Amino acid sequence: KKFSIQLPTTDDQRLNAITNSIRARLNESLSLEDTAKRAGMSVRSLTRLFQAKLHITYIQYLKMLRIIKAMELINDTDLNMTEIAYEVGYSSIAAFSNNFHQLTNMRPTEFKQK
């Protein structure tokens, strides 16, 4: 059974520049405040931009992006779950596993066995 998560997209160039920047720094701690500052926006404006263009919050987007990247790493590399968790920006294997489960209804180890 193939599993897919669809990340929302937009034609908004400003938001695409922001999401590309997030993608490039996925293994870093990416707070809403830091991302807004990098984009030269207020937190409120960035929050509104995500809601208006992608219909999800910044945190939801970041979680989805991290889990999708983790799924790719699980499928395409021999990294262990701890390495994958750190690679996609989690400092806690438990938080990684819980977020993975929230989005996919399975644990990363279960996904690897599929």
Secondary structure, 3 states (H helix, E strand, C coil): CCCCCCCCCCCCHHHHHHHHHHHHCCCCCCCHHHHHHHHCCCHHHHHHHHHHHHCCCHHHHHHHHHHHHHHHHHHHCCCCHHHHHHHCCCCCHHHHHHHHHHHHCCCHHHHHHC
